[in-house]
Amino acid sequence: MPASVFSIKRNHYYFAIFWISWSIVHIWILQDRGYGFKAACIDSVVSNALLAGISLLVITTMRHYLPRKESVTYLFLLCIGLGLVWFGCAKLALSYVADEFVINSFNESVAVRVAIAIPVFGCVILMSALRYTLEEQKEQERRNGESERLVRDAELYKLRQQLQPHFLFNSLNSISALIISRPDEAREMIQQLSDYLRNTLRKEEHLWVKLGEEIHYLELYLSIEKVRFGHRLSTVIQCGDAACEMKLPAMLLQPIVENAIKFGLYDTTENITISIECFAGDRLLTVTVKNPFDPEVTFPKKGTGFGLNSVRKRLFLLFARNDLLSVSTDEHIFITQVKIPQ
């Protein structure tokens, strides 16, 4: 239900000022037609008090019931009906408080008075309908926006929940493989995994963080992967001071780096270097991840894999854009670039 017109305090003053001003004009008109001052005051006060009262009743009623847009005929008949009701009530009230001259003059001017009352009620109805319709539209837009936000947050939460087990299972499989052959490294990896999870669980689900903080968590993740792959994996991270101060959604870069490790290491026995370059532009943070790959063994296809799909979907949910994540190749280098508007 939309808020009442009179929930805003100044509207009380506007309403009162309008009817007082109109009553004064009414008195002046009646005096010009031969009324005495007292008779003009009685006629004006009674007539306009009833007009104001019925208008107030209409405003209050339309807060609870708004006619449909196609009910033009209904509104027209309503205006006529209210005009006739007003005339009857005014005539009855004047019969108790006014003299015969005022009553006779009132009866003689019935056409003019009703002709004025009907447009007045029409304006009140139309203005009330417009105001309450706009209020309902704003409320509906607010509810729709809240609903979309909840759906978006639920989808982001679902992606996060999918991402954590995805990484966790890979790490546990690696620990399992190291326990017998390299127990010291397995223990180190368990400790690093514990530190990593402890830090990530402290984060709020969709908190935006500075790139410098995100790089710190990314280094924790890479330290786990380096235990897993040993000397075969090395990384180079380039991040200027300006870029480190920019913000991005938490945990956005890990799936990209995980994808780079997958394509760079899984199908080769050679050593590889993954580079992460961060640039600060005009209200735009650009992060580029590069990794070598062997095109004869595997060729990365655009948009494949859970990691890149999750990042692309998350960016779309946050920014409603599909152009913020791109992949390309340059000879034997696979390039993933993500842009985060600031």
HELIX and SHEET records of a PDB file:
HELIX    1   1 VAL A    5  SER A    7  5                                   3    
HELIX    2   2 LYS A    9  ASP A   32  1                                  24    
HELIX    3   3 PHE A   37  HIS A   64  1                                  28    
HELIX    4   4 VAL A   72  VAL A   97  1                                  26    
HELIX    5   5 GLU A  100  GLU A  108  1                                   9    
HELIX    6   6 VAL A  110  SER A  181  1                                  72    
HELIX    7   7 PRO A  183  LEU A  201  1                                  19    
HELIX    8   8 LEU A  211  PHE A  229  1                                  19    
HELIX    9   9 GLY A  230  ARG A  232  5                                   3    
HELIX   10  10 ASP A  241  CYS A  244  1                                   4    
HELIX   11  11 GLN A  254  LEU A  265  1                                  12    
HELIX   12  12 PHE A  306  PHE A  319  1                                  14    
SHEET    1   A 2 TRP A 208  LYS A 210  0                                        
SHEET    2   A 2 LYS A 247  PRO A 249 -1                                        
SHEET    1   B 5 LEU A 233  CYS A 239  0                                        
SHEET    2   B 5 ILE A 272  GLY A 281  1                                        
SHEET    3   B 5 LEU A 284  PRO A 292 -1                                        
SHEET    4   B 5 ILE A 333  PRO A 341 -1                                        
SHEET    5   B 5 LEU A 325  ASP A 330 -1                                        
END                                                                             
